[in-house]
Amino acid sequence: EIVLTQSPGTLSLSPGDRATLSCRASQSVSNNYLAWYQRKPDQAPRLLIYGVSWRATGVPDRFSGSGSGTDYTLTISRLEPEDFAVYYCQQYGSSPYTFGLGTKLEIK
Amino acid sequence: EVQLVESGGGSVQPGGSQRLSCAASGFTFSSYSMNWVRQAPGRGLEWVSYVSSGSNTIYYGDSVKGRFTISRDNAGNSLYLQMTRLRDEDTAVYYCARGGGPGRSAFDYWGQGTLVTVSS
């Protein structure tokens, strides 16, 4: 099983700041099948990034993904008030598919 | 508009069984893989199971293997999760989620979830 470790656990920033979220895999993610999701209270998770760096439909271009092998990053270039949420990385390259424990992005 | 609507949640005793359903609409169901994902209270997301578009490939998470069975009815646009030998730790909100294609894909649409509570 591929274990995904997200850091930091909580990130406190202000609107307009740049956010950098990390996801480290215990082994290489097959075919770069690495995704990022945003989760807000009482809402279903929302796909942001798939295949490491491809933005899902309707996702603003302030969200970007990068990385390879075992180290991946989600960057939010300039935080908007609606971006404060929990973010999960996920690998879907090999079963069992796994999620990280999440990074909570909170307003400073 | 893509819609996924889960049903079948509720309270069940440990050792019992429950069957969850997910009704899909707004897309060609038979062309997409599907998944179940759960979130226990205060915990993160946990992938539960995957079924390819034609049911040829099925995967399970280690915590549910041998107890849960995923299936789909492409003619009826529905996804199912048969859960048996339920444990306290299976208490969670269960989501169905669409894969972005027929095989391995990120989950591009999610339902609103159905709560399963396992308790005596």
Contacts between the chains, C-beta under 8 A, distances in Angstrom:
chain1	res1	chain2	res2	distance
A	1	B	62	6.9
A	31	B	104	7.9
A	33	B	104	6.1
A	33	B	106	7.6
A	35	B	106	3.8
A	35	B	107	7.4
A	37	B	45	7.5
A	37	B	107	7.6
A	39	B	45	7.5
A	44	B	95	6.6
A	44	B	110	3.9
A	44	B	111	6.5
A	44	B	112	5.7
A	44	B	113	6.9
A	45	B	37	7.8
A	45	B	45	6.7
A	45	B	95	7.5
A	45	B	97	7.8
A	45	B	107	7.5
A	45	B	110	5.4
A	46	B	110	7.8
A	47	B	106	5.6
A	47	B	107	6.1
A	47	B	108	4.9
A	47	B	109	8.0
A	50	B	100	6.6
A	50	B	105	7.5
A	50	B	106	3.6
A	50	B	108	7.7
A	51	B	106	7.4
A	56	B	106	7.6
A	56	B	108	6.2
A	57	B	108	7.7
A	88	B	44	6.6
A	88	B	45	5.6
A	90	B	45	7.6
A	90	B	47	7.4
A	90	B	106	7.2
A	90	B	107	7.8
A	92	B	104	5.5
A	92	B	105	6.9
A	92	B	106	6.0
A	92	B	107	7.9
A	93	B	104	6.8
A	95	B	50	7.0
A	95	B	59	3.9
A	95	B	60	8.0
A	96	B	47	6.5
A	96	B	59	6.8
A	96	B	60	7.5
A	96	B	61	4.8
A	96	B	62	6.0
A	97	B	35	7.6
A	97	B	47	4.2
A	97	B	50	6.7
A	97	B	59	7.4
A	97	B	61	7.8
A	98	B	47	6.6
A	99	B	44	6.0
A	99	B	45	4.4
A	99	B	46	6.7
A	99	B	47	6.4
A	100	B	44	7.4
A	101	B	44	4.8
A	102	B	44	5.0
A	102	B	45	7.7
